[in-house]
Amino acid sequence: MDAKNLIIVISGAINLLLGIIVFSKGKNSLTNKVYGFLAVGVAYWDIGMILYRMSPTIEGSIFWCRVLYTAPIFIVSFFLYFSYIFPVQKKVGKLIIANILFCGSLVFFTSIFSDLIVKDVVFNQGAEKTIIWGKFYFFYTVYISCFFLWSYIVLLLKRKEFINNGLIKSQINYVFWGTFVSSTLGMFTNLLLPTFGFFYFNWAGQVLSVIMAIFIAYAIIVHRLMDIKLVLRQYSVLLLSFTVIVVPAAFIIKFYEEIIPQYKVLVNLAILFLAVYFFPICRDYFYRLSNKYLFSSLYDSAQVIAKLSDKLRSTLYLEKVYDYIYESLNGAFHLKSFGILSFDEKKGTYFIRYNHGFDAGGVNEFESVSSLEKTFIKQNKPIVVDEIKPDNRDNKAKRLLISLRKMGVAILMPLSVKDKIVGLLVLGQKESGDIFNSEDYKVLDVVSAQSAIAIENAMLYDESQKFTVKLEKEVENATKELRSANEKLKKLDESKSEFISIASHQLRTPLTVTKGYVSMILEGSFGKISAVQRDSLDKVYQSNERLIRLVENLLNLSRIESGRLQFKYETMNLETIVDSVVEELTQKAKEKKLKFEYKKPAKLLPKITIDQEKIRQVVMNIIDNSIKYTAKGSVTVSLKKEENNIEFCVSDTGMGIEAEDLPRLFQKFQRGTGTFLVHTEGTGLGLYVAREMIEQHKGKIWAESKGKNKGSKFIFTIPINNV
C-alpha cells in the first residue's frame, strides 16, 4: 500500500466514523439516517479507488474501476435526498424519489455491466493507470454534475427560506460550502481531468471528500447540527485518555519483557492496575483541559444540576441564589454575560436584578411583549433571540429583539412557579462562539425550574426578613403596652381556667344528683313507669352521662393547662378496672347488637401503681368510643403482659381511621374525618386527656387502623415498675 492509498484510507475512515456517529445518535431522525448512508457511500468510493489502484491485473482493474464509478451514483442520490430533508425534515415528493431511483439504477447497471462508461484500463510503468472511456462517459459526467447542481439549488432555496433564522442559516451554509468545495474539486480531479486523459490526480477526489466531513463536523460541533456535538467531544476525550494510558503501558510492558521476562505476569498485572487507576484521573484532566481551551460545553449535565440543587437548598439569601445560578451555568457554558430579570406583575415589566457582563446602556426595566409572553414565556419555552422572526406588524417585539441583540443576549429562559412568572434567566453568547445544543437546553430547562422555586422562596424570605425588621421596630416602640397586655392576658387565662374549674365543679353536683334520681326512677324506686316514660328517662340518663363526661374532661383540661392535675396512686390489678368498665358497657353494646368480647388474661397480671379513677376514665373513654363508632360487627377488649408492660387493647370493626388523621388524633379538640356524622356530640377532648393521663403514668398510648371502614385499634401500655 503506497502513501496515496494510506491517505485515502484515512479519508474514508474519517467519513465513515462521522457517518456512524451521526446515524447511531439519531436513529429516529431521517436526516441522520440519510447522512449516515451518504457517508457510507463516500467510504465505498474510497474503498473502490484503493482496490482499483492495487489490482495487479487488467481484468481486475477494469472490474474495480467500474465498481469505483458506481459509488458517485450513491453519493449524489443520497446527497440530493439529504438536501430536501435537511435541516427541517419535509416530505419528499414521490416523483422526485422515482427520478432519483430510476436515474441511479439506470446509470449503475450501465456502468457495472457494460463498457459504455468504462471500456478498458491500461497499465503505465511508474504512473497512474489510464482509463479508456466508453461512449456514454460524457452522459455519466453530466448526470453526476446535474444531480450535484440540483442539490445545491435546493439548499440555496432553503437558505433563502430561513434567511432570518441564524441557526438554520448557519447550518445550511456549512453543509453547502463543505459539499460544494469538496464535490467541485473532486469532479475536477476525478471527472474533468480524466476526460482529457490526465489521470495523475484521479485519486484526489477521495481525499478531498474530507473537506465535506470537516465542514459538517464543524457545523455539528459549533452550530448544533443534528445535535450530536457532545458525543463527538466525549469520544475525542475518551480516545485521547485511552491513548495516553495504553501507549506508555505497551512500551513499559515491552521493555520489562526483555529485561525481566520471568516476572512478566506480575508486571502485566501491575501495569493493568495502574492503567485502571490512572484512566479516570487522566479522563477528568482532559475534560477540564477541553472545557478550558477547546470546547465550552463539555460537562456532566447531571452533575451540574445536582450541584446547583445542593447549593440552592443551602441558602435563602437572594444574592447568594443569584451567584449560585451564575456560577453553575457559567461553569458549564462559559458565558460572556449573564443576568436575571424579575417580573413586576402590577406594572407588567421586567427589571434587572442581577447582571454580570451585559451592557444595558443604562436601561434597568423592559416592557413585557404580549406576543413573546403568549408564545414562549407562558408556555415555559426558551426565547432563542437569533431564531425569532416576529410579525412585521409587531413593532414592539422587533424593537425588543434589536435591543437584545445589541446587548449580546442569546437566550431568555422563563422562570415560573406553577402559573406564576417569577422572571427570566438571560444568557449571553458562549466564549467559544458555540450555539446552545439540545443538551444545554435540557440543562436549562431543569435549572430554570429549580432556580424559579429557589428565587421565589428567597424573595419570600427576603420580604419576611424586611417585615421582621419592621415588626421588631414596632414591637420595640410598643413594648410597654405589650407587656401590660401580656399581664392582662395571663390574668384572663388564669380567670378562664378558674372559671372552667369552678363551673365544672358547680356542674358536677347537680349532674350527679340528676343521674342518681333518674337511675332510681328507672329502677322503680318511686313506682312503676310506662315504656314511653322509661324511654324518655333513658335518653335523659344518657345525655346526663355525656354531660358528666364533658364536665370531667373540661375539668381535667383546666387542671392540665394550669399544672394542677393531681394523681392519687395506689398499687392494684388493672383487671379490676377493666372488668368493671366492661360490665358497665355490656348493655350498651347489646343495644347496638354488637359482639362484645373481653379476652381476660390467662393468669393474674402483676400489680401496677396507678390512679384508679383516671385510668378508669381512660379505659371507659376508649371502649365507649369503639362502641359508638362501630355500626355492626364486634368490639374486642384484651389485657395482657407484654415484656415489662401491662398492655390494654380495644379493637373494633367500625368506621376506621384515615391515615392522615392518625398523627393528630390525640391532640386537643381533634376528631377523625367523618366522626361528626356518626356522633355529633364529641368535643375532641377525650383522647387528649387520655394521652396526658397515660403519659403521667410513664406509659404510651396510640391508635392503629388500615383505613376507612376497616376498623381500628386503641392501645395503651403502662410499665409494671412505673414508680
N, C-alpha and C positions, 0 to 999 in steps of 0.2 A: 504493500500500500504506500503510494507516494504522498508527498505533502499536500497536494491538491485534494486527494481523496480524504485525507485526515481532516482538512478544513471543512469539506462537505459533510463529513460525519458529525463534526461538532455543530455545524449549522442545522443539520437535521435533528440532532438531539435537543437543541435549544427550542426549535419549533415544536417538536413532539412533546417535550416536557411541559411547555406552556399550554399546549392543547389539552393534555391530560389533566392538568390542574384546573383549567377553566371548565372542562367537561365534568370532572368529578365534583367540583364545588357547586355547580349549578345544574344538577341532574333534572330538575323540574323546569329549567329555563330553556326554551327552544333556541334562543340566541347563543347560550353557552354550548349547547349541543352542536349547532351548526358550525360555530367557530372551532370546536374540537375536531370535527370532521375535516374542516379546511386545513387545520394544522397537520392532520394525518396525511392529507393529500400532498402537502408540501414535503413532508418526510418521505412519502412514497416517491416523489420526484427526485429527492436526494439519493435515495437507495437505487433508483433506476439508473442515475448517472454513474454511481460507483460501479455497479455491476456491468454497465456498458463499457466503461473505461478499463475495467480489469479483465474483461473477457479476452481470452487468448486466441479465439478462432473467429473466422469470418462469419460463420453461421450463428455462433453465439452473440457476436457483436450486433448482427442485423436484428436478432430476436430482442435483445435487451435495448437496442436503440428504439425499436417500435414500442416496447413497453414504456420506455422513458418518455416518448412523445404522447402517450395516453394520459400521463399524470396531469399535464396542464388542463386537460378536459375536466377532471375532477376539481381542480383548483378554481377555474373560472366559474364552474357551475355552482359550487358551494359559496364562492365569494359573491356572486350575483344574488343568490338566495339570502345570504347574510346581510347584504346591503338593504334588502327590502324589510327585514325584520329588526334591524338594528337602528337606533338604540331602543326605540319604543316598538314593542312587538305588535305587528299588524298582520292581518290575514292576507296571504299572497293569493292572487287570482289563479284559478285553475289553468287558464290559457298560458300564463307565464310559466307555471310549473311544467305544463305539457311541452312548451317550447324548449325549456332547459333540458328536459329528459330526452326529447326527440333529437335535438341537435347534438347533444352529448353522446347519445347512443350511436348515432349515425357516424360521427367522427371517430368514436372509439373503435367500432368494428372495422371501419375503413382503414384506420391506422394499423391495427394489430393483425388483421387477416388479409391484407393486400399490400402491394408495393406502390400504391398510389400516392403515399406520403413519404415513406422511407423505402427507397428502392434497393440500395446497396451500401456497403461500408468498405472503405479502402484503408489499409494499414499504411502508415508513414513512419519511417525509421526516425526515432528521436523526436517525434512531433505528435500532435493530436490526430486521431483518426479522421478521415474525410468521409462525410455522408453524401451519398448520391440521392438527390431528391426525386420523388415521383411527380406525376402530372398534377396532382391535387395539393401539393405542398403550399402553393400560393393561397388557395382557398382555406387551408388549415391556419395559416398566419392571420388571414382576415377574420376567421371565426374567433380565434383567441383574442385578437385586438378588439373586435366588436363587443365581445362579452365583457372585457375589462372596461371599455368605454361606457357601455350600458350601466355597469355597476357604479362608475364614478358619477354619471349623470344623476342616478338615484340618490347617491349620498349628497351631492350638491343641492338637489331639490329639498332634501330633508334638512340640510344646514340652513337653507333659507326659511324653511317652515319653523325652525326652532331658533331663529336669529336672536330672540330676546331671552332665551334660556341659556345662561352662561355655562352651566354644567354640560348639558346635552351638546351644545355647540362645540365645546372643548373636546368632548369625546369623538364627535364626528370628524373634527379637524385632525386629531391624531390618527384615527383609523384611515382617513382619506390620504393624508400625506405619507403615512407609513407604507400603505399598499401601493400608492401611485409611484413613489420613488423606486421601490423595490421592483414592481412589475414593469415599469418603463425601462429601467436599466436592464432587467432580466430579459425583456423582449428584444432589446438592442443587442445583447451579447449572445442570446440563445436562439433568436429567430431571424433578426435582420442581417447580422454579420454572416451567419452560416448560409443565408440565401445567396450571398455573393462569394461563397467558397472560403470564407475566413473563419476557421474553427479554433483558433488559438484560445479564445475566451468562452468557448461554448459550455464550460463548466461554471462560469462566474455567476450565472443567474441563480444557481442553487445557494451560493454563498450570500448573494445579495438579498435573498429572502429573509435573512436575519434582520435586515433593516425593518421589515414589517413586524417581526417579533419584538424588536426593541421599542418601536413606536407604540405598539399596542400594549406592551408590558409597562411602558411609562404611563400610558393612559390609565392602565389598571392601578398602578401604584399612586399616581398623583391625582387623577381625576375620577376615581371611584367607578371606573369602567367595569361592569359585571360584578362589582362588589367582592373581589377576591384578593385585594391587595394585602390584607392581613395574613392570609395563608401564604402568599409568596414571601412575605417578610419572615414569618415564623420558619418556613422551610430554609430560608437563607441562613438564619441564625443557628438553627439546629445543625445544618450541614457544616457550617463553619466550626461550631463547637465540636462536632464529631471528628472533623478533620484534625483539629488541633490536638485532640486526645489520642486518636488512633495512630496517626503518622509517627509521633515520637515513641508511642508504645511499641510499634512494629520495629523501629530501629533499635530500641533497647532490648527487645526480645532477641533480635538477630545478633546483636553484639554479645549478649550473655550466652547464647547458644554456642558461639565459637570459643568463648573463654572458659566457661564452666558448664559444659553440656550435662554433667552428672546432676546438676541442680535445676534442670530445665523445667520440671513440673512446678517446683516451688517458686521459681522466678515468674513463670506464667501466671500462677495464682496471685502472687504479689502484685504484678502489673495489672491484672484484671481488677483486683480490689482497689488499687489506686485510681484506675480509669473510672470505675463506678463512683468512687468518692469525689473525684475532681470534675466529672462531667457536669453535674448541676451547678457547681461553682463557676465553671467556665461558661456555661449557658447563660447564667444570670449576668455575668460580666459583659458578655456580648449583647445581651438585651439592653443593659444600661448604656453601653457604648453606642448601640444603634439608635436608641432613643435620643442620645445627646447630639450625635453627629450625622446620622443618616436619615432615620425615619422618626417623625414626631408622634406617631400614634401606635407604636409597638408596645402595648401594655396588656395587662391581665384585667379584663373588664370586671370579673367577679371580685378581684382583689380591690380594685378602685372603689366599687360600690360598697363592699364590706367595710373597708377602712373609713370611708366617709360616714357610713351608718354609725359606726362606733364613735366617731368624733362628734357627730350631731347629737348623739344620745348623752354626751358628756357635759353639755353646756346649754344654758338657756339665755345666754347673753348674745344679743343680736349681732354685734360686731364680730364676735368670735364665730358665729354661724356663717356669716358672710366670708370671713377669712378661710374657714374650713372648706367651703364650697369652691372658692377660687383656687386654693392650694391643690385640691383633689383634681379638678378639671384641668388646671394648668400643668400638673404633673403628668396627666395622660395625654393632653393635646398640644402642650407647649404653645399657648396662645399669645398673640401680640397684644391683645387687650381683652378686658373682661369687665362686665358691670352687672348690677342688679337694679331693676326698676320696681318700685312699689306702686300699686294701683289705688287711687283715691276714688272710691265708689261714688261719693257725693258729687265730686267735680267731673268724674268721667275722664280723668287724666292719669298719666304715668309720670312719676318723678324719680330722679336718680337718688338711690340710697347708698350705692357702692360703686366706685369707679376706679379701675386700675388700667390706665393706658389709653383710654378714649379721650379725644379732644372734642368736647361737646360744644365748643365755641361759646361758652357762657350760658348755653341753654340748659335749664335744670328740669324742665317739665315738657312732656309731649302729650298732645291731644290724642285721644282714642279715635281710631278709624273704624267705623262700623263694618265695612266690607271685610277688613282683615280680622276683626273681632269675631264676626259670624263664621267666616270660612276656616280660620285657624285657631285662634285663642280659645273660643268656647268649645271647639272640638278637640282641644288639647293637642293640636298638631304644631310642629315647629314651622316657623317662618324662615325659609332659606331665601335671603334677600336677593341673590343673583338669579333665582329661579322664578321670582314673582313677576307676572306680567299683568298689571292692573288694567281695568277697563279704561278706555280712552276718556270716558266721561267722569271717572273718579279722580278728580284733581287732587283731592285730599290725600289719597293713597300714593299718588305719584310724587307729591312734594315730600311726604314722609320717607318713601323709599330712596329718593335722591339724597335726602339728608342723611339717611342711614349709610348709604354707600360712601358718601364723603367722609363719614366718621370711621369707615372701615369695618362696619358691622357685617358679620357673615350670617349669623343665626340668632333669632329670637325664640327662646323656648318658654312656653307658658308655665306659670306656677299656679296651680289651682288645687284647692282642697274641696272635694265634692263639687258643688256647682259654684263655689266662690272663687273669684280670680284674686290671687294674692299679689301677683306681679309677673315679671319676666326676667329670665336669665338672658343676658346679652353677651354673645361670644363674638370676638373678632376673628380675623384670619389666623391660621396657624403660622408659626415662624417659618416652617418649611415650605409654605405655599400650598400645602396639601389641602384638598377639599374633604370635608367630613364624609366618612363612609357609613355603611349600614351598621357596622359595629359601634361606631361613635354615636349614631342616633339611638341605638338600643341603650347605651350607657346614659345618654342624656335624658332619655325617657324615664329611666328609673331614678336617676339623680334629681331630676326636676320634681318628681313625686315626693321623694324624701325631703328635698330642700323646701318644698312648699309647706309641708307639715312642720318642719323644724322652724322655718321663718314665722309661720303663723303662731306657733307655741311661744317663740321668743318675743314676738310682738305683744302677745297677751301678757307674758311675764313682765315685759318692759312697762306696759301700761299699769299692771298691778303694782310694780315697784314704785312708779310715779305716784300712783294712788296711795300707796302705803306711806310714802314720804309726806304727802299732803295730809293724809289721815293722822300721821304722828304729830304734825304741827297743830292740827285741830284738837287732837287729844291733849296735847301739852297745854294748849290755851284753855281747855275746859276741864283740867284735872280736878280742881276743887269741886266743881259741880258733879262730876262723875263719881268722885269719892263719896260725896253726900248721897247721890242717887244709889250708889252701891250699898251704903249703910241702910238706906231705906228698903232696898230690895232684900237685904238679909233679914231685916225685921219682918218684912212682908212674907218672906219664905218661911221664917220661923212661925209667924202667925198662921200661915196656910197649914203647915204641918200640925200646929197646935189645934187649929180648928178641925182638921180631919180627925185628929186623935180624939178630941172632945166629942165631936159629932158621932164618931164611931162608937165611943164608949156609951154615949147617951142613947144611941140607937140599939145597942146590943140588948139592953134590959127589956124594953118593950117588945122587941122582936122575939126574945127568949120566952117572955110571958105569953105572947101570941102563939108561939109554937106549942107551949105547954097546954094552953086551953084548947086549941084546935085538936091537938093529939088526944086530949081527954074526951072531947066531943065525939071524935072518930071511934074511940074505943068504947063508947056507950056509957061513960061515967055520968052523963046528965040525961040519960034516957035514950030511947031508940030514935034513930033518924032515918029518913027515907033515902032511897037510892039517889034521887036528884040532889038532896041535901049533902049526901056523902060525896058525890062527885064534885060539887061546888067547893065543899070544905077541903077536899083533897087537893084541888087546884090552889086554894088559899095556902094550904100547908106547903106545897111545892114552891110557890112563889116566895113564901116566907123563908124557906130554906135557902133559896137563891140569894135573897137579901142578906141573910145571916152570913153566907159565904162571901158576898161582896163586901159587906162591912168588915169582915175578918181580914180580907185581902187589903182593903184600904187602910185598916189599922196597922197591918204588917208593913205595908208600903211606907206609911208615915214613920214607923219605927226604924225601918231600914234606912230611909233617907236622913233621918235625924241621928242615926247611930245608937238608938235606944232599944233595939230589938234584943230582948233578954232570953236566955235559954236556961231551962231547969233540967240538967242532965241527970239521968239515972241509968243504971245497968239493968238491961232486961232483954227478953227474946223479941225479935221483930215479928215472929209468927203471931204473937198475941194481938198486935195492932192489925196485921193483915187479916187474921181470922175475923176480927170484929167488923172491919170495913166490908169484907166480902159478904158477911151475913147481912149487914145493913143494906147493901145494894143488890142483893139477890132478887128481891121482889121487883125492883126497877128493871132489871134485865129480863125477868119473866114477862113483864108487861109489854116489852118490845119484842117478845118471842125470840130472844137471842139464846144461843147455847152459852151458858156462863159456867166456866170450868176453873177450878182452883187446884193447881198442882202443888200439894203440900210437900215439903221436904221429907225424904225417907226417914231421916232421924233428926233429933232435936239439934237445931243450929246453935253455934256459940252465941253467948250473950254479947251485946254491944252497948256502948254508952250513948244514949240519945235523949233528946227532948221528946217525950211521948206525944204530947199534944201537937207539936209542929210536924213530926214525922207522920202522925195520923192524918193531919191536914194534907200533906203531900200525897200520901197513898190514896186518900179519898178523892182528891182532885184528879189524879191520873186515871184511876179506874172509872170514875164518873164521866170523864171526858171520852174515854173509849166507848162507853155505853151510849153516850149522847150522839157520837158521830159514826156509829155503826148501825145502818138501817136494817141489815139482815146478816146472818152468819153467826159468828161466835166472838166471844171475848175470853181470853185465857190469862189467868194470873198465875205467876210462878215465883217461887222463892228458893234460893239455893246458896250454897257456899262456893265461891269462885276464888281460888287461891287464898289470899288473905283478906277477902272482902265478903260481905253479905250482899247478894245481888237480887234486886226486886225487878220483875219484868211484867208488863201488861202488853199482850199482843192482841190485835183485833183484825177483822176482815172488812173494816169500814172504808171511809172515803179516801184514806191515804193522805200523803203529804207530797206536794210537788218539790222537786229538787231545789228550786230557788228559794223555797220557804224554810228549808231545814236550818240554814245558818242563823236566821233571825227569829226562830220560833220561841226561844227562851228570853227574848228581850221584852222590855216594858211596853205594854199596850200593843203588842204584835199578835196577829192571828193569821192562821193559814188561809191561803186563797180559797174562797168559796165557802168557808165555815159559817159565815154570817147567814147563808141561805138555809143552813141546817139548824143553827142555834143562834138566834138573833140577840140573845141577852148577854153574850160573852163580852168581857172587858179586855181580855189580853193580859190580865194580871196574874192569873193562877199559876202559869208555868214560870213566870218571872220570880214570883215569891217562892215557888218550889225550888228553883235553882239556888236562890240565895240561902234557903234553909239547908239544903243538901251540902252546899259548899261550906257552910258554917260547921257542918259535921265532918269536914275534910273529905267529903265524898264527891262523886261525879254523877251528872245526870245528862242523858242525851236521848235523841229520837232517831229511829231508822224507818225508812219506807222505800219501796220500789217504785213509787209514783202514784198518780191519781187513781183512785178506786182499786188500789192494790194492798190496802190495809197498812197498818203501822205498828211500831213497837216503841214503847216508852220504858226506859231502863234507868235505874239509879243504883249506885253501889256505895256502901259505907264501910270503911275499914274496920276490921274487928278490934284492932288496938288503935282507936282514933283519939284517945285522950292520953 
